[in-house]
Amino acid sequence: DAEMRIKEIIDIYEKQIVSHIRTHNDEKPYQCNKCDKDFSRNSTLISHQRTHNEEKPYPCNRCGIFFSKKYSLIQHQMTHTGEKPYQCKECDKAFSKSWQLKSHQKTHTGEKPFQCKKCDMAFSLYCNLLKHQRIHTLEKRYQCSQCNKAFSGNYELIQHQRIHTGEKPYQ
């Protein structure tokens, strides 16, 4: 019985190692059949596919907003608790999201390597460039379930939804 359990554990670790090595080798054997994006992990593909069918199985128990990824829910819940675990070593400013800290840290260096080809804007993070580019394409993927107003980013939608919930996290 113990030997069988050990074999199961080894099998799990082998799969995790293979999956991890794929990320370093840029191997992406899992392809989305809706948009042709490729992924190194099947679990990441499954999570991505939720964005196409708008499946959001993770609800916030404080405000009722639903999320397609568990990580997004956890990050969102920090807005309710005020928790800011990511701290800048340069100036002690704290953030609730790791990407906010990374972006902030570049304010100390002034580095903005991601340039928009349509205008003069430059960004410290690639994800911020992608969000910005939606302005030029007028793409608004995030829609409010209460009033159907649409936004180009999830953050803007969350900010807007506070109008309906009455939440004021910064008071």
Backbone as JSON Lines, residues from 0, in Angstrom:
{"i":0,"aa":"D","n":[0.83,-1.21,0.0],"ca":[0.0,0.0,0.0],"c":[0.87,1.26,0.0]}
{"i":1,"aa":"A","n":[1.88,1.28,0.86],"ca":[2.8,2.42,0.93],"c":[3.61,2.53,-0.36]}
{"i":2,"aa":"E","n":[4.01,1.38,-0.9],"ca":[4.79,1.36,-2.15],"c":[3.97,1.94,-3.31]}
{"i":3,"aa":"M","n":[2.7,1.59,-3.35],"ca":[1.8,2.1,-4.39],"c":[1.65,3.62,-4.28]}
{"i":4,"aa":"R","n":[1.52,4.11,-3.05],"ca":[1.39,5.55,-2.81],"c":[2.65,6.29,-3.24]}
{"i":5,"aa":"I","n":[3.81,5.71,-2.96],"ca":[5.08,6.32,-3.37],"c":[5.16,6.41,-4.89]}
{"i":6,"aa":"K","n":[4.74,5.36,-5.59],"ca":[4.74,5.36,-7.06],"c":[3.8,6.45,-7.6]}
{"i":7,"aa":"E","n":[2.65,6.63,-6.95],"ca":[1.71,7.68,-7.36],"c":[2.33,9.06,-7.21]}
{"i":8,"aa":"I","n":[3.01,9.27,-6.08],"ca":[3.66,10.56,-5.81],"c":[4.76,10.82,-6.83]}
{"i":9,"aa":"I","n":[5.57,9.81,-7.12],"ca":[6.65,9.95,-8.11],"c":[6.06,10.3,-9.48]}
{"i":10,"aa":"D","n":[4.97,9.64,-9.84],"ca":[4.31,9.9,-11.12],"c":[3.84,11.36,-11.21]}
{"i":11,"aa":"I","n":[3.27,11.85,-10.12],"ca":[2.81,13.25,-10.08],"c":[3.99,14.2,-10.26]}
{"i":12,"aa":"Y","n":[5.09,13.96,-9.52],"ca":[6.26,14.82,-9.63],"c":[6.89,14.77,-11.01]}
{"i":13,"aa":"E","n":[6.93,13.59,-11.63],"ca":[7.47,13.47,-12.98],"c":[6.67,14.33,-13.96]}
{"i":14,"aa":"K","n":[5.35,14.29,-13.84],"ca":[4.51,15.11,-14.72],"c":[4.75,16.6,-14.49]}
{"i":15,"aa":"Q","n":[4.92,16.98,-13.22],"ca":[5.16,18.39,-12.9],"c":[6.52,18.84,-13.44]}
{"i":16,"aa":"I","n":[7.52,17.97,-13.35],"ca":[8.85,18.31,-13.84],"c":[8.83,18.47,-15.36]}
{"i":17,"aa":"V","n":[8.18,17.53,-16.05],"ca":[8.07,17.62,-17.51],"c":[7.37,18.92,-17.9]}
{"i":18,"aa":"S","n":[6.3,19.24,-17.21],"ca":[5.55,20.46,-17.48],"c":[6.42,21.69,-17.23]}
{"i":19,"aa":"H","n":[7.19,21.67,-16.14],"ca":[8.06,22.79,-15.79],"c":[9.16,22.97,-16.84]}
{"i":20,"aa":"I","n":[9.76,21.88,-17.28],"ca":[10.83,21.95,-18.28],"c":[10.3,22.56,-19.58]}
{"i":21,"aa":"R","n":[9.06,22.26,-19.92],"ca":[8.46,22.84,-21.14],"c":[8.49,24.37,-21.11]}
{"i":22,"aa":"T","n":[8.28,24.95,-19.94],"ca":[8.28,26.42,-19.85],"c":[9.65,26.98,-20.18]}
{"i":23,"aa":"H","n":[10.72,26.27,-19.79],"ca":[12.08,26.73,-20.09],"c":[12.45,26.51,-21.55]}
{"i":24,"aa":"N","n":[11.95,25.45,-22.14],"ca":[12.24,25.13,-23.55],"c":[11.28,25.8,-24.51]}
{"i":25,"aa":"D","n":[10.35,26.56,-23.97],"ca":[9.32,27.23,-24.76],"c":[8.49,26.24,-25.58]}
{"i":26,"aa":"E","n":[8.31,25.03,-25.03],"ca":[7.45,24.03,-25.67],"c":[6.01,24.31,-25.26]}
{"i":27,"aa":"K","n":[5.12,24.35,-26.23],"ca":[3.72,24.64,-25.96],"c":[2.84,23.67,-26.75]}
{"i":28,"aa":"P","n":[2.68,22.44,-26.24],"ca":[1.93,21.43,-26.98],"c":[0.41,21.56,-26.89]}
{"i":29,"aa":"Y","n":[-0.08,22.42,-26.0],"ca":[-1.53,22.55,-25.82],"c":[-2.02,23.81,-26.54]}
{"i":30,"aa":"Q","n":[-2.88,23.62,-27.54],"ca":[-3.34,24.74,-28.36],"c":[-4.83,24.99,-28.17]}
{"i":31,"aa":"C","n":[-5.18,26.27,-28.02],"ca":[-6.58,26.67,-27.92],"c":[-7.21,26.58,-29.3]}
{"i":32,"aa":"N","n":[-8.35,25.92,-29.38],"ca":[-9.02,25.74,-30.68],"c":[-9.86,26.95,-31.08]}
{"i":33,"aa":"K","n":[-9.9,27.97,-30.21],"ca":[-10.68,29.17,-30.53],"c":[-9.8,30.31,-31.05]}
{"i":34,"aa":"C","n":[-8.58,30.41,-30.52],"ca":[-7.74,31.55,-30.91],"c":[-6.32,31.15,-31.3]}
{"i":35,"aa":"D","n":[-6.02,29.87,-31.3],"ca":[-4.7,29.35,-31.7],"c":[-3.56,29.75,-30.77]}
{"i":36,"aa":"K","n":[-3.85,30.2,-29.56],"ca":[-2.79,30.43,-28.59],"c":[-2.27,29.08,-28.12]}
{"i":37,"aa":"D","n":[-0.97,29.02,-27.82],"ca":[-0.35,27.78,-27.37],"c":[0.06,27.9,-25.91]}
{"i":38,"aa":"F","n":[0.03,26.76,-25.2],"ca":[0.36,26.74,-23.78],"c":[1.25,25.55,-23.44]}
{"i":39,"aa":"S","n":[2.1,25.73,-22.44],"ca":[2.99,24.64,-22.02],"c":[2.28,23.69,-21.06]}
{"i":40,"aa":"R","n":[1.22,24.16,-20.42],"ca":[0.48,23.32,-19.46],"c":[-0.98,23.21,-19.87]}
{"i":41,"aa":"N","n":[-1.53,22.0,-19.71],"ca":[-2.94,21.78,-20.01],"c":[-3.83,22.59,-19.07]}
{"i":42,"aa":"S","n":[-3.42,22.7,-17.81],"ca":[-4.22,23.46,-16.84],"c":[-4.31,24.93,-17.23]}
{"i":43,"aa":"T","n":[-3.23,25.46,-17.81],"ca":[-3.25,26.85,-18.27],"c":[-4.17,27.02,-19.46]}
{"i":44,"aa":"L","n":[-4.17,26.03,-20.36],"ca":[-5.09,26.05,-21.5],"c":[-6.54,26.05,-21.01]}
{"i":45,"aa":"I","n":[-6.86,25.18,-20.06],"ca":[-8.23,25.09,-19.53],"c":[-8.65,26.43,-18.92]}
{"i":46,"aa":"S","n":[-7.74,27.02,-18.15],"ca":[-8.03,28.32,-17.54],"c":[-8.24,29.39,-18.63]}
{"i":47,"aa":"H","n":[-7.4,29.37,-19.66],"ca":[-7.53,30.32,-20.77],"c":[-8.86,30.15,-21.49]}
{"i":48,"aa":"Q","n":[-9.29,28.91,-21.71],"ca":[-10.51,28.66,-22.46],"c":[-11.74,29.24,-21.78]}
{"i":49,"aa":"R","n":[-11.66,29.43,-20.48],"ca":[-12.78,30.05,-19.75],"c":[-13.02,31.48,-20.24]}
{"i":50,"aa":"T","n":[-11.98,32.14,-20.74],"ca":[-12.16,33.51,-21.22],"c":[-13.02,33.55,-22.47]}
{"i":51,"aa":"H","n":[-12.99,32.47,-23.26],"ca":[-13.79,32.43,-24.49],"c":[-15.27,32.17,-24.2]}
{"i":52,"aa":"N","n":[-15.53,31.25,-23.3],"ca":[-16.94,30.93,-23.03],"c":[-17.48,31.69,-21.82]}
{"i":53,"aa":"E","n":[-16.68,32.65,-21.35],"ca":[-17.06,33.53,-20.24],"c":[-17.43,32.76,-18.97]}
{"i":54,"aa":"E","n":[-16.84,31.58,-18.82],"ca":[-17.07,30.79,-17.61],"c":[-16.29,31.43,-16.47]}
{"i":55,"aa":"K","n":[-16.98,31.72,-15.39],"ca":[-16.35,32.35,-14.23],"c":[-16.8,31.6,-12.97]}
{"i":56,"aa":"P","n":[-16.11,30.51,-12.65],"ca":[-16.55,29.66,-11.54],"c":[-16.11,30.12,-10.15]}
{"i":57,"aa":"Y","n":[-15.34,31.22,-10.06],"ca":[-14.81,31.64,-8.76],"c":[-15.47,32.94,-8.3]}
{"i":58,"aa":"P","n":[-16.45,32.85,-7.37],"ca":[-17.13,34.06,-6.9],"c":[-16.44,34.66,-5.67]}
{"i":59,"aa":"C","n":[-16.49,35.97,-5.58],"ca":[-16.02,36.66,-4.38],"c":[-17.15,36.61,-3.35]}
{"i":60,"aa":"N","n":[-16.86,36.1,-2.17],"ca":[-17.91,35.98,-1.14],"c":[-18.23,37.32,-0.47]}
{"i":61,"aa":"R","n":[-17.44,38.37,-0.78],"ca":[-17.71,39.69,-0.2],"c":[-18.62,40.55,-1.08]}
{"i":62,"aa":"C","n":[-18.39,40.5,-2.42],"ca":[-19.14,41.41,-3.3],"c":[-19.86,40.71,-4.44]}
{"i":63,"aa":"G","n":[-19.65,39.4,-4.6],"ca":[-20.38,38.65,-5.61],"c":[-19.82,38.7,-7.02]}
{"i":64,"aa":"I","n":[-18.7,39.38,-7.24],"ca":[-18.09,39.39,-8.57],"c":[-17.48,38.02,-8.84]}
{"i":65,"aa":"F","n":[-17.64,37.53,-10.07],"ca":[-17.12,36.21,-10.45],"c":[-15.85,36.36,-11.28]}
{"i":66,"aa":"F","n":[-14.96,35.37,-11.15],"ca":[-13.68,35.38,-11.86],"c":[-13.46,34.06,-12.57]}
{"i":67,"aa":"S","n":[-12.74,34.12,-13.7],"ca":[-12.45,32.91,-14.46],"c":[-11.25,32.17,-13.9]}
{"i":68,"aa":"K","n":[-10.4,32.86,-13.13],"ca":[-9.21,32.24,-12.56],"c":[-9.21,32.41,-11.05]}
{"i":69,"aa":"K","n":[-8.8,31.36,-10.36],"ca":[-8.74,31.41,-8.89],"c":[-7.75,32.48,-8.44]}
{"i":70,"aa":"Y","n":[-6.62,32.59,-9.16],"ca":[-5.62,33.58,-8.82],"c":[-6.2,35.0,-8.9]}
{"i":71,"aa":"S","n":[-7.03,35.25,-9.91],"ca":[-7.66,36.57,-10.05],"c":[-8.59,36.86,-8.88]}
{"i":72,"aa":"L","n":[-9.3,35.84,-8.42],"ca":[-10.17,36.0,-7.24],"c":[-9.34,36.36,-6.01]}
{"i":73,"aa":"I","n":[-8.25,35.62,-5.8],"ca":[-7.39,35.87,-4.64],"c":[-6.84,37.3,-4.68]}
{"i":74,"aa":"Q","n":[-6.37,37.71,-5.86],"ca":[-5.87,39.08,-6.01],"c":[-6.97,40.1,-5.73]}
{"i":75,"aa":"H","n":[-8.17,39.84,-6.23],"ca":[-9.3,40.74,-6.02],"c":[-9.65,40.84,-4.53]}
{"i":76,"aa":"Q","n":[-9.64,39.71,-3.83],"ca":[-10.03,39.71,-2.42],"c":[-9.13,40.6,-1.58]}
{"i":77,"aa":"M","n":[-7.92,40.82,-2.03],"ca":[-7.02,41.72,-1.31],"c":[-7.52,43.16,-1.32]}
{"i":78,"aa":"T","n":[-8.36,43.51,-2.3],"ca":[-8.92,44.86,-2.32],"c":[-9.9,45.05,-1.16]}
{"i":79,"aa":"H","n":[-10.51,43.97,-0.7],"ca":[-11.44,44.04,0.43],"c":[-10.69,44.1,1.76]}
{"i":80,"aa":"T","n":[-9.61,43.34,1.87],"ca":[-8.88,43.25,3.13],"c":[-7.85,44.36,3.3]}
{"i":81,"aa":"G","n":[-7.47,44.97,2.17],"ca":[-6.42,45.99,2.23],"c":[-5.03,45.39,2.32]}
{"i":82,"aa":"E","n":[-4.94,44.08,2.19],"ca":[-3.66,43.38,2.28],"c":[-2.75,43.8,1.13]}
{"i":83,"aa":"K","n":[-1.5,44.13,1.47],"ca":[-0.51,44.53,0.46],"c":[0.82,43.83,0.76]}
{"i":84,"aa":"P","n":[0.94,42.58,0.32],"ca":[2.13,41.8,0.68],"c":[3.38,42.09,-0.16]}
{"i":85,"aa":"Y","n":[3.26,42.89,-1.22],"ca":[4.4,43.13,-2.11],"c":[4.97,44.52,-1.83]}
{"i":86,"aa":"Q","n":[6.18,44.56,-1.24],"ca":[6.75,45.82,-0.77],"c":[8.01,46.18,-1.56]}
{"i":87,"aa":"C","n":[8.1,47.45,-1.94],"ca":[9.26,47.97,-2.66],"c":[10.41,48.18,-1.67]}
{"i":88,"aa":"K","n":[11.58,47.67,-2.02],"ca":[12.75,47.8,-1.14],"c":[13.37,49.19,-1.22]}
{"i":89,"aa":"E","n":[13.05,49.92,-2.29],"ca":[13.61,51.27,-2.48],"c":[12.91,52.31,-1.62]}
{"i":90,"aa":"C","n":[11.57,52.24,-1.56],"ca":[10.82,53.31,-0.9],"c":[9.77,52.81,0.09]}
{"i":91,"aa":"D","n":[9.7,51.5,0.3],"ca":[8.76,50.88,1.24],"c":[7.29,50.99,0.85]}
{"i":92,"aa":"K","n":[6.99,51.43,-0.36],"ca":[5.6,51.44,-0.82],"c":[5.15,50.0,-1.0]}
{"i":93,"aa":"A","n":[3.88,49.71,-0.64],"ca":[3.38,48.33,-0.7],"c":[2.23,48.22,-1.69]}
{"i":94,"aa":"F","n":[2.08,47.0,-2.25],"ca":[1.09,46.74,-3.29],"c":[0.37,45.43,-3.04]}
{"i":95,"aa":"S","n":[-0.86,45.34,-3.53],"ca":[-1.63,44.11,-3.37],"c":[-1.33,43.1,-4.48]}
{"i":96,"aa":"K","n":[-0.75,43.57,-5.58],"ca":[-0.47,42.68,-6.72],"c":[1.01,42.73,-7.07]}
{"i":97,"aa":"S","n":[1.57,41.58,-7.42],"ca":[3.01,41.52,-7.74],"c":[3.35,42.37,-8.95]}
{"i":98,"aa":"W","n":[2.46,42.39,-9.96],"ca":[2.75,43.18,-11.15],"c":[2.77,44.67,-10.84]}
{"i":99,"aa":"Q","n":[2.0,45.1,-9.83],"ca":[2.02,46.51,-9.45],"c":[3.38,46.89,-8.88]}
{"i":100,"aa":"L","n":[3.94,45.98,-8.08],"ca":[5.28,46.21,-7.53],"c":[6.31,46.26,-8.65]}
{"i":101,"aa":"K","n":[6.26,45.3,-9.58],"ca":[7.22,45.27,-10.7],"c":[7.14,46.56,-11.51]}
{"i":102,"aa":"S","n":[5.93,46.99,-11.77],"ca":[5.74,48.22,-12.53],"c":[6.28,49.41,-11.75]}
{"i":103,"aa":"H","n":[5.97,49.47,-10.47],"ca":[6.44,50.56,-9.62],"c":[7.96,50.61,-9.55]}
{"i":104,"aa":"Q","n":[8.6,49.45,-9.43],"ca":[10.06,49.41,-9.31],"c":[10.74,50.05,-10.51]}
{"i":105,"aa":"K","n":[10.09,49.99,-11.65],"ca":[10.67,50.61,-12.84],"c":[10.56,52.13,-12.8]}
{"i":106,"aa":"T","n":[9.74,52.67,-11.89],"ca":[9.69,54.13,-11.74],"c":[11.0,54.62,-11.13]}
{"i":107,"aa":"H","n":[11.66,53.76,-10.37],"ca":[12.95,54.14,-9.78],"c":[14.05,54.17,-10.84]}
{"i":108,"aa":"T","n":[13.93,53.32,-11.85],"ca":[14.95,53.26,-12.92],"c":[14.53,54.07,-14.14]}
{"i":109,"aa":"G","n":[13.22,54.34,-14.28],"ca":[12.71,55.06,-15.44],"c":[12.6,54.19,-16.69]}
{"i":110,"aa":"E","n":[12.82,52.91,-16.53],"ca":[12.82,51.99,-17.68],"c":[11.41,51.79,-18.23]}
{"i":111,"aa":"K","n":[11.25,52.01,-19.53],"ca":[9.98,51.77,-20.23],"c":[10.29,51.16,-21.6]}
{"i":112,"aa":"P","n":[10.58,49.86,-21.61],"ca":[11.04,49.23,-22.86],"c":[9.94,48.9,-23.87]}
{"i":113,"aa":"F","n":[8.67,49.0,-23.48],"ca":[7.58,48.58,-24.37],"c":[6.89,49.79,-24.99]}
{"i":114,"aa":"Q","n":[7.17,50.02,-26.27],"ca":[6.7,51.21,-26.99],"c":[5.48,50.89,-27.84]}
{"i":115,"aa":"C","n":[4.47,51.73,-27.76],"ca":[3.29,51.59,-28.63],"c":[3.65,52.06,-30.03]}
{"i":116,"aa":"K","n":[3.29,51.27,-31.03],"ca":[3.6,51.62,-32.42],"c":[2.61,52.64,-33.01]}
{"i":117,"aa":"K","n":[1.49,52.86,-32.31],"ca":[0.46,53.78,-32.82],"c":[0.58,55.19,-32.24]}
{"i":118,"aa":"C","n":[1.25,55.3,-31.09],"ca":[1.42,56.62,-30.47],"c":[2.75,56.65,-29.72]}
{"i":119,"aa":"D","n":[3.0,57.7,-28.99],"ca":[4.3,57.86,-28.32],"c":[4.37,57.23,-26.93]}
{"i":120,"aa":"M","n":[3.33,56.54,-26.53],"ca":[3.3,55.97,-25.18],"c":[4.3,54.82,-25.06]}
{"i":121,"aa":"A","n":[4.96,54.74,-23.9],"ca":[5.87,53.64,-23.59],"c":[5.54,53.12,-22.2]}
{"i":122,"aa":"F","n":[5.8,51.84,-21.97],"ca":[5.39,51.2,-20.72],"c":[6.51,50.36,-20.13]}
{"i":123,"aa":"S","n":[6.49,50.26,-18.83],"ca":[7.49,49.45,-18.14],"c":[7.15,47.96,-18.21]}
{"i":124,"aa":"L","n":[5.88,47.63,-18.38],"ca":[5.46,46.23,-18.47],"c":[4.74,45.98,-19.79]}
{"i":125,"aa":"Y","n":[5.0,44.81,-20.38],"ca":[4.37,44.43,-21.64],"c":[2.85,44.34,-21.5]}
{"i":126,"aa":"C","n":[2.37,43.82,-20.36],"ca":[0.92,43.69,-20.17],"c":[0.24,45.06,-20.18]}
{"i":127,"aa":"N","n":[0.94,46.09,-19.7],"ca":[0.36,47.44,-19.74],"c":[0.3,47.98,-21.17]}
{"i":128,"aa":"L","n":[1.29,47.62,-21.99],"ca":[1.24,47.99,-23.41],"c":[0.04,47.33,-24.08]}
{"i":129,"aa":"L","n":[-0.17,46.04,-23.8],"ca":[-1.31,45.33,-24.4],"c":[-2.63,45.98,-24.01]}
{"i":130,"aa":"K","n":[-2.77,46.32,-22.73],"ca":[-3.99,46.98,-22.26],"c":[-4.17,48.33,-22.97]}
{"i":131,"aa":"H","n":[-3.07,49.07,-23.09],"ca":[-3.12,50.37,-23.75],"c":[-3.56,50.24,-25.21]}
{"i":132,"aa":"Q","n":[-3.06,49.23,-25.9],"ca":[-3.35,49.08,-27.33],"c":[-4.84,48.87,-27.61]}
{"i":133,"aa":"R","n":[-5.59,48.43,-26.61],"ca":[-7.04,48.29,-26.77],"c":[-7.71,49.64,-27.03]}
{"i":134,"aa":"I","n":[-7.08,50.71,-26.58],"ca":[-7.61,52.06,-26.84],"c":[-7.66,52.31,-28.34]}
{"i":135,"aa":"H","n":[-6.61,51.87,-29.04],"ca":[-6.53,52.09,-30.48],"c":[-7.48,51.18,-31.26]}
{"i":136,"aa":"T","n":[-7.72,49.98,-30.75],"ca":[-8.61,49.04,-31.45],"c":[-10.06,49.17,-30.99]}
{"i":137,"aa":"L","n":[-10.28,49.95,-29.93],"ca":[-11.61,50.13,-29.33],"c":[-12.19,48.82,-28.8]}
{"i":138,"aa":"E","n":[-11.3,47.87,-28.5],"ca":[-11.74,46.57,-27.97],"c":[-12.17,46.73,-26.52]}
{"i":139,"aa":"K","n":[-13.38,46.28,-26.22],"ca":[-13.9,46.34,-24.85],"c":[-14.48,44.98,-24.5]}
{"i":140,"aa":"R","n":[-13.63,44.13,-23.9],"ca":[-14.0,42.74,-23.63],"c":[-14.7,42.54,-22.29]}
{"i":141,"aa":"Y","n":[-14.62,43.51,-21.4],"ca":[-15.13,43.32,-20.04],"c":[-16.44,44.09,-19.87]}
{"i":142,"aa":"Q","n":[-17.53,43.34,-19.68],"ca":[-18.86,43.96,-19.64],"c":[-19.47,43.81,-18.25]}
{"i":143,"aa":"C","n":[-20.08,44.88,-17.77],"ca":[-20.75,44.89,-16.48],"c":[-22.06,44.1,-16.58]}
{"i":144,"aa":"S","n":[-22.25,43.17,-15.67],"ca":[-23.46,42.34,-15.69],"c":[-24.68,43.11,-15.19]}
{"i":145,"aa":"Q","n":[-24.46,44.24,-14.52],"ca":[-25.56,45.03,-13.97],"c":[-26.16,46.0,-15.01]}
{"i":146,"aa":"C","n":[-25.28,46.67,-15.76],"ca":[-25.78,47.72,-16.66],"c":[-25.27,47.57,-18.1]}
{"i":147,"aa":"N","n":[-24.5,46.53,-18.37],"ca":[-23.97,46.22,-19.71],"c":[-22.94,47.21,-20.24]}
{"i":148,"aa":"K","n":[-22.45,48.14,-19.42],"ca":[-21.38,49.03,-19.86],"c":[-20.12,48.18,-20.05]}
{"i":149,"aa":"A","n":[-19.34,48.48,-21.1],"ca":[-18.17,47.67,-21.42],"c":[-16.88,48.46,-21.21]}
{"i":150,"aa":"F","n":[-15.82,47.72,-20.86],"ca":[-14.52,48.32,-20.56],"c":[-13.42,47.54,-21.25]}
{"i":151,"aa":"S","n":[-12.3,48.21,-21.49],"ca":[-11.19,47.55,-22.17],"c":[-10.36,46.7,-21.21]}
{"i":152,"aa":"G","n":[-10.47,46.95,-19.91],"ca":[-9.7,46.17,-18.93],"c":[-10.55,45.71,-17.76]}
{"i":153,"aa":"N","n":[-10.14,44.6,-17.15],"ca":[-10.85,44.05,-16.0],"c":[-10.78,45.0,-14.81]}
{"i":154,"aa":"Y","n":[-9.65,45.68,-14.64],"ca":[-9.49,46.6,-13.52],"c":[-10.53,47.72,-13.6]}
{"i":155,"aa":"E","n":[-10.71,48.25,-14.82],"ca":[-11.69,49.32,-15.01],"c":[-13.1,48.83,-14.71]}
{"i":156,"aa":"L","n":[-13.39,47.58,-15.1],"ca":[-14.7,46.98,-14.81],"c":[-14.91,46.87,-13.31]}
{"i":157,"aa":"I","n":[-13.9,46.38,-12.59],"ca":[-14.01,46.23,-11.13],"c":[-14.24,47.59,-10.48]}
{"i":158,"aa":"Q","n":[-13.5,48.6,-10.93],"ca":[-13.69,49.95,-10.39],"c":[-15.13,50.41,-10.64]}
{"i":159,"aa":"H","n":[-15.63,50.19,-11.85],"ca":[-16.99,50.58,-12.21],"c":[-18.03,49.85,-11.36]}
{"i":160,"aa":"Q","n":[-17.83,48.56,-11.14],"ca":[-18.82,47.76,-10.41],"c":[-19.03,48.24,-8.98]}
{"i":161,"aa":"R","n":[-18.08,48.98,-8.48],"ca":[-18.23,49.54,-7.13],"c":[-19.37,50.55,-7.07]}
{"i":162,"aa":"I","n":[-19.74,51.11,-8.21],"ca":[-20.9,52.01,-8.28],"c":[-22.15,51.23,-7.87]}
{"i":163,"aa":"H","n":[-22.25,49.99,-8.34],"ca":[-23.42,49.17,-8.05],"c":[-23.39,48.58,-6.64]}
{"i":164,"aa":"T","n":[-22.18,48.23,-6.15],"ca":[-22.08,47.58,-4.84],"c":[-21.98,48.59,-3.7]}
{"i":165,"aa":"G","n":[-21.6,49.84,-4.04],"ca":[-21.42,50.85,-3.0],"c":[-20.11,50.71,-2.26]}
{"i":166,"aa":"E","n":[-19.26,49.79,-2.7],"ca":[-17.98,49.55,-2.03],"c":[-17.06,50.75,-2.2]}
{"i":167,"aa":"K","n":[-16.4,51.15,-1.11],"ca":[-15.44,52.25,-1.14],"c":[-14.19,51.79,-0.38]}
{"i":168,"aa":"P","n":[-13.32,51.03,-1.06],"ca":[-12.2,50.4,-0.37],"c":[-11.1,51.37,0.06]}
{"i":169,"aa":"Y","n":[-11.1,52.59,-0.45],"ca":[-10.0,53.49,-0.17],"c":[-10.37,54.58,0.83]}
{"i":170,"aa":"Q","n":[-11.41,54.34,1.62],"ca":[-11.8,55.35,2.62],"c":[-11.28,54.97,3.98]}
